[in-house]
């Protein structure tokens, strides 16, 4: 099944070089023209972020390409929110079926695969898919989300 998902639509953005754990990291940056989610979804991302993807699958990413989600136990945890035009949380409750993978590009670290996404509401009008991500080390990470025949692929620099 996962092999078939890899063949699904992939969306790759522009890159820039960011320092990450002493290495260079080609992080995903905003594309031009910028993706704007369809109504009724928020047209503007949160400050310091940009929308990335297409109406088949999108999320917000930091403009500088860097995540700083360090926790007191030394792991790197964050919650990611994904959207799809027409996503019906009632049809997919309690688990939408999104699969998230993460692979470190600049060093050794175990790969991560997560399939426990949950339906969530960012506003009362816009259902979304939320998934918790824990990364074992800082570094340059390629994150890929697979959902409903679409794949969204991006690179972030995870720092302390």
C-alpha positions as a Markdown table, in Angstrom:
| # | Residue | x | y | z |
|---|---|---|---|---|
| 1 | Unk | 0.0 | 0.0 | 0.0 |
| 2 | Unk | 2.7 | 2.5 | 1.0 |
| 3 | Unk | 4.5 | 1.7 | -2.3 |
| 4 | Unk | 1.4 | 2.8 | -4.2 |
| 5 | Unk | 1.2 | 6.0 | -2.1 |
| 6 | Unk | 4.7 | 7.0 | -3.1 |
| 7 | Unk | 3.5 | 7.0 | -6.7 |
| 8 | Unk | 0.8 | 9.5 | -5.8 |
| 9 | Unk | 0.9 | 13.2 | -6.6 |
| 10 | Unk | 4.0 | 14.8 | -5.1 |
| 11 | Unk | 4.4 | 18.5 | -4.6 |
| 12 | Unk | 7.9 | 19.9 | -4.3 |
| 13 | Unk | 8.7 | 23.6 | -3.5 |
| 14 | Unk | 11.6 | 25.9 | -3.8 |
| 15 | Unk | 14.6 | 25.4 | -1.5 |
| 16 | Unk | 17.1 | 27.5 | 0.4 |
| 17 | Unk | 20.2 | 26.6 | 2.4 |
| 18 | Unk | 19.9 | 26.8 | 6.2 |
| 19 | Unk | 22.4 | 25.8 | 8.8 |
| 20 | Unk | 21.3 | 22.7 | 10.7 |
| 21 | Unk | 23.4 | 20.9 | 13.3 |
| 22 | Unk | 26.5 | 22.0 | 11.5 |
| 23 | Unk | 25.3 | 20.9 | 8.1 |
| 24 | Unk | 23.5 | 22.6 | 5.2 |
| 25 | Unk | 19.8 | 21.9 | 4.8 |
| 26 | Unk | 17.8 | 22.6 | 1.6 |
| 27 | Unk | 14.6 | 23.6 | 3.3 |
| 28 | Unk | 11.3 | 24.1 | 1.5 |
| 29 | Unk | 10.4 | 27.8 | 1.0 |
| 30 | Unk | 7.4 | 29.6 | -0.4 |
| 31 | Unk | 6.7 | 29.1 | -4.1 |
| 32 | Unk | 5.7 | 31.8 | -6.5 |
| 33 | Unk | 2.9 | 32.2 | -7.2 |
| 34 | Unk | 1.9 | 31.3 | -3.6 |
| 35 | Unk | -0.7 | 28.7 | -2.9 |
| 36 | Unk | -3.9 | 30.2 | -1.5 |
| 37 | Unk | -6.4 | 27.7 | 0.0 |
| 38 | Unk | -9.9 | 27.7 | -1.5 |
| 39 | Unk | -12.8 | 29.2 | 0.5 |
| 40 | Unk | -13.9 | 28.7 | 3.2 |
| 41 | Unk | -10.4 | 28.0 | 4.4 |
| 42 | Unk | -8.2 | 30.8 | 5.8 |
| 43 | Unk | -6.6 | 32.7 | 3.0 |
| 44 | Unk | -3.7 | 34.0 | 5.1 |
| 45 | Unk | -1.4 | 31.7 | 7.1 |
| 46 | Unk | -0.3 | 32.5 | 10.6 |
| 47 | Unk | 2.5 | 35.2 | 10.9 |
| 48 | Unk | 5.9 | 33.8 | 9.9 |
| 49 | Unk | 4.4 | 30.9 | 7.9 |
| 50 | Unk | 3.2 | 30.2 | 4.4 |
| 51 | Unk | 0.7 | 27.8 | 2.9 |
| 52 | Unk | 2.3 | 24.9 | 1.1 |
| 53 | Unk | 0.7 | 22.3 | -1.2 |
| 54 | Unk | -2.4 | 22.2 | -3.4 |
| 55 | Unk | -6.2 | 21.8 | -2.9 |
| 56 | Unk | -5.5 | 18.0 | -2.7 |
| 57 | Unk | -3.3 | 18.4 | 0.5 |
| 58 | Unk | -1.8 | 21.5 | 2.2 |
| 59 | Unk | -0.2 | 22.7 | 5.4 |
| 60 | Unk | 1.6 | 25.7 | 6.9 |
| 61 | Unk | 5.4 | 25.8 | 6.9 |
| 62 | Unk | 7.7 | 28.4 | 8.5 |
| 63 | Unk | 9.1 | 31.0 | 6.1 |
| 64 | Unk | 12.6 | 30.5 | 7.4 |
| 65 | Unk | 12.4 | 26.7 | 7.0 |
| 66 | Unk | 13.2 | 26.1 | 10.7 |
| 67 | Unk | 11.3 | 24.2 | 13.4 |
| 68 | Unk | 12.3 | 24.8 | 17.0 |
| 69 | Unk | 10.1 | 22.3 | 18.8 |
| 70 | Unk | 12.6 | 21.1 | 21.5 |
| 71 | Unk | 11.0 | 19.7 | 24.6 |
| 72 | Unk | 12.5 | 19.2 | 28.1 |
| 73 | Unk | 13.1 | 15.5 | 27.5 |
| 74 | Unk | 15.4 | 16.2 | 24.5 |
| 75 | Unk | 13.0 | 15.1 | 21.8 |
| 76 | Unk | 11.5 | 17.3 | 19.1 |
| 77 | Unk | 7.7 | 17.3 | 19.1 |
| 78 | Unk | 5.2 | 19.3 | 17.2 |
| 79 | Unk | 1.6 | 19.0 | 15.9 |
| 80 | Unk | 1.0 | 19.3 | 12.2 |
| 81 | Unk | -2.3 | 20.3 | 10.6 |
| 82 | Unk | -3.2 | 19.2 | 7.1 |
| 83 | Unk | -6.1 | 20.3 | 4.9 |
| 84 | Unk | -7.9 | 18.9 | 1.9 |
| 85 | Unk | -10.6 | 20.7 | -0.1 |
| 86 | Unk | -13.8 | 18.9 | 0.7 |
| 87 | Unk | -12.4 | 16.9 | 3.6 |
| 88 | Unk | -15.4 | 15.4 | 5.5 |
| 89 | Unk | -14.5 | 14.6 | 9.1 |
| 90 | Unk | -17.7 | 12.7 | 9.6 |
| 91 | Unk | -16.8 | 10.2 | 6.8 |
| 92 | Unk | -13.3 | 9.6 | 8.3 |
| 93 | Unk | -13.9 | 9.7 | 12.1 |
| 94 | Unk | -12.0 | 8.9 | 14.2 |
| 95 | Unk | -9.0 | 8.3 | 12.0 |
| 96 | Unk | -8.7 | 10.0 | 8.6 |
| 97 | Unk | -6.0 | 7.6 | 7.3 |
| 98 | Unk | -3.2 | 10.1 | 6.8 |
| 99 | Unk | 0.3 | 8.6 | 6.9 |
| 100 | Unk | 3.3 | 10.7 | 7.8 |
| 101 | Unk | 6.9 | 9.7 | 7.3 |
| 102 | Unk | 10.1 | 11.5 | 8.3 |
| 103 | Unk | 13.7 | 10.8 | 7.3 |
| 104 | Unk | 16.8 | 12.6 | 8.4 |
| 105 | Unk | 18.8 | 13.8 | 5.4 |
| 106 | Unk | 22.0 | 15.0 | 7.1 |
| 107 | Unk | 22.9 | 12.3 | 9.5 |
| 108 | Unk | 21.9 | 9.0 | 11.2 |
| 109 | Unk | 18.6 | 8.8 | 12.9 |
| 110 | Unk | 15.8 | 6.3 | 12.9 |
| 111 | Unk | 13.1 | 7.0 | 10.3 |
| 112 | Unk | 9.7 | 7.8 | 11.6 |
| 113 | Unk | 6.3 | 6.6 | 10.3 |
| 114 | Unk | 3.0 | 7.7 | 11.9 |
| 115 | Unk | -0.6 | 6.7 | 11.0 |
| 116 | Unk | -2.5 | 8.0 | 14.0 |
| 117 | Unk | -3.9 | 11.2 | 12.6 |
| 118 | Unk | -7.1 | 12.6 | 14.0 |
| 119 | Unk | -9.8 | 14.8 | 12.5 |
| 120 | Unk | -9.7 | 18.3 | 14.1 |
| 121 | Unk | -11.3 | 21.7 | 13.7 |
| 122 | Unk | -9.2 | 24.8 | 13.3 |
| 123 | Unk | -12.3 | 26.9 | 13.0 |
| 124 | Unk | -15.9 | 25.8 | 13.1 |
| 125 | Unk | -16.1 | 25.9 | 9.3 |
| 126 | Unk | -12.9 | 24.2 | 8.4 |
| 127 | Unk | -12.2 | 20.6 | 9.4 |
| 128 | Unk | -8.6 | 19.5 | 9.2 |
| 129 | Unk | -6.4 | 16.5 | 9.9 |
| 130 | Unk | -4.0 | 16.8 | 12.8 |
| 131 | Unk | -1.1 | 14.5 | 13.6 |
| 132 | Unk | 1.6 | 14.6 | 16.3 |
| 133 | Unk | 5.2 | 14.2 | 15.2 |
| 134 | Unk | 8.1 | 13.3 | 17.4 |
| 135 | Unk | 11.6 | 13.4 | 15.9 |
| 136 | Unk | 14.5 | 11.8 | 17.8 |
| 137 | Unk | 17.2 | 14.3 | 16.9 |
| 138 | Unk | 17.7 | 17.8 | 15.5 |
| 139 | Unk | 18.8 | 18.0 | 11.9 |
| 140 | Unk | 17.6 | 18.3 | 8.3 |
| 141 | Unk | 14.3 | 16.3 | 7.9 |
| 142 | Unk | 12.2 | 15.3 | 4.9 |
| 143 | Unk | 8.6 | 15.0 | 5.9 |
| 144 | Unk | 6.1 | 13.4 | 3.6 |
| 145 | Unk | 2.3 | 13.2 | 4.2 |
| 146 | Unk | 0.2 | 10.7 | 2.2 |
| 147 | Unk | -3.6 | 11.1 | 2.1 |
| 148 | Unk | -6.3 | 10.1 | -0.2 |
| 149 | Unk | -4.1 | 9.6 | -3.3 |
| 150 | Unk | -2.0 | 12.8 | -2.7 |
| 151 | Unk | 1.5 | 13.2 | -1.2 |
| 152 | Unk | 2.9 | 16.4 | 0.2 |
| 153 | Unk | 6.7 | 16.5 | 0.6 |
| 154 | Unk | 8.8 | 19.1 | 2.3 |
| 155 | Unk | 12.1 | 19.6 | 4.1 |
| 156 | Unk | 12.6 | 21.5 | 7.4 |
| 157 | Unk | 15.6 | 22.2 | 9.6 |
| 158 | Unk | 15.0 | 21.1 | 13.2 |
| 159 | Unk | 17.1 | 23.0 | 15.7 |
| 160 | Unk | 17.4 | 23.3 | 19.5 |
